[in-house]
Amino acid sequence: MQARTHWWKKFEDKHRTVAQFIVFFILSNGITVLQLVLMPAFKAAFAHTRLVDTALQFLPVGVSHGHTVYLFDYPAGALATGGGGGLAYFLAVEITLLIAQVINFFAQRSVTFRSNSSVLVAAFWYAIAYVVITVAAAALQVLYKDPIYAWSIDAMGAGGETLADVITMIINAAVSFWVFFPIFKLIFKQKPEEDAQVGGGQ
């Protein structure tokens, strides 16, 4: 164990960014597993509420086959019956992502990048990145959400919806993974101890 720790330390010193990417990858996969558990749980919790029948459609981006296409497009009705999941589906996804990204923020800051720069400054830029990713993920869902759920439910019946949940969260996690690493590299800095103390980094 000590030999492996020593080897990793030497590797980290020589290949800092690669080592950070490896740790980032491991932690990100753990966060993805958490999302795969949380999203269906929140979806099930909202399934029998009026939120399912409350449509959430805003930011129109165009027209397709005579229908308005929205950036955030969650028509009313259960997914199993051809609806879009409504506000219930939107909240299940967004609450899951929010919890996952808050955990991810502190884990990556402390473990992967060992940052001692200002938490508030990093959190500010992280929040902006989170909004950008939320919009990007919503835009992608316009393309894949309906086909994935339709195919999964047709192929597997009731169990297909769970499979589609998993595929959806994996896609969201993949988008987050590739966008957040360079962002973290920028916002999670290691400053000399004197600078960190003056800047309130701890």
N, C-alpha and C positions, 0 to 999 in steps of 0.2 A: 504493500500500500504506500509506504513511504517512497519507494522507488518510482511508482507511478505519479505521485504528487510532485516529486522532483522533476520527472520528465515533462509533466504538464507545465510546470513553472518555466522551464527552459524554452519549451515550445511557445508559451505565451509571450515570453520576452522577445523571441525572434519573429514571431508571426502574430502580432497583436490583433490585427483586424480579423484574421482567419480564426483565431481562438475565440474572439468575441462572437463571431458568426456561429460557431459551433455551439457555444453556450446559449446564444439567442435562439438557435434552432431547437435545442432540447427544451428550453423553457416554453417556447411558442407551441410546441407539440403538446406539452402538458396543459397549456391554456386552451388549446383546441379540444382536448378531451373534456375539459370542464364545460366548454360551450356545447359539446354534443350531449352532455347530460342536462344542462340548464335549459336549453331552448325547447326541447320537447316537454319538459316539466312546466315551464311557463305557458306553453301553448295549451297543454292539458288543463292548467289552472284557469285559463281564460275561455276554454272551449264552451262552457255552459253559461256564459255571460252574454249580455246584450252587445258587448264589444264586437262579437263576431258579425253581427248584423249592422254594424256602424261602419260605413265606407270611409276610407281615407284616400282621397285622390287629389293631389295638388301638384303644382309646377308642370303645366302642360308643355310638352316638348315637340309635339307634332301630331299628325293624323295618319292612321293606318287603316285601310279598308273601311273608311268612313267613321272610324272611332278615334276619339282623342286619346293620345298616348301620354301618360303622366310619368314624371320622374319618380314620384312616389305613388304607386298604383296598387291599392289594396281594396278592391271592390268588396261589397258586403256579401256575406254568405260563407258557409263552410267550404274548405278546399275540397273535401270529399264529394261535395255535390256540385262542383264546378264554380264555386265562388272564389274570391281572392283572399279569404281569411279576415278581411276587414281590419279594424283597429286592433283586434286581438292578436292577429298575426304580426302586425307591425310592432306592437309593444313587446311581444315575446322575443322577436329578433333583437330589437334595440336594447331592451333591458339586459338580455344575455350579453350583447356586445359591450355594453357599458360596464357591467360587472367584470367581464373578462379583461377589458382594457385598463381598468383601475388596478386590478391585481398585476397585470402585465407591466404597467408603468413602474410600480415599486419594485417588482422582481427584477426587471431588466436594469433599472437604475442601480440597484444595490449589488446584484450578483454579476450580471454580464459586463456592465460598463464601470462599476464601482465608482460612480460619480459622486463628487463632493461639491458640485456647483449648486447654485440656488434652486431649491425645489420649486419655488413659485414661478420662476422664469421658465424652467423646464415644463412645468404643468401648463403654463400658458400656451407654449408652442405645441405641446402634446394635444391640448384641447382643440387647437386649430386643425391639427393633423387628423384628429378624430372626426371632426365635422367633414373634412374633405373626403375621408374614407367612407363615411356614412353616405355621402352623396354619390361617390363612385360605386359603392356596393348597391345602392338603390338603382342606379343607372343600369348596372349589369343585370339586376333582377328583372328588369323590364324584358330582357332578352331570354333569360333561362328559366325563370320561376314557373310560369304556366306550363311550358313543355315538359319540364322535369316532373312536376306534380301530376300532370295528365298521364304521362307515360308510366310513372311508378304506380299510380292508383289503378290504371287499366291492367297492368301486368301482375300486381300483387294484391289488389283489393285494399282492405283496410290497412294492412301492413305496409302498403306502398307509400302511404303518407309519412310514416316514420322514416322510411328510406329516403324520401325526398327531403325531409328535415335534415337528415345527416349530410346529404349531398350539398344542400344549401349552406349549412354552417361550414362545411369544408371549403367551399368556394369563398365564403366571407373571410375565413381564416387565412386562406392563401393570398387574398388581396391585401389583408392587413400585414401579413408576413413580409411580402416584398416591398411594401411601401414604408413600413415602420423602421426597418433596419437602418437605412441611410438617415432617416429622421432622428432616430436615437443616437446615431453616431455624431450628429451635429449638436443635439441638445444636452446629451449626457457627457459633460466634460469632466476631466480630472484636473483640478487646480492645485497649485502648491498650497500646503496647509494654511499659511498665513493669509493668502488670498481667499481661501474658502471660509475662514473664520470671519474675515471682514465682510464677505458677501453673504453671510448667513446660510452657507450651504448645508449644514447638518441639521 
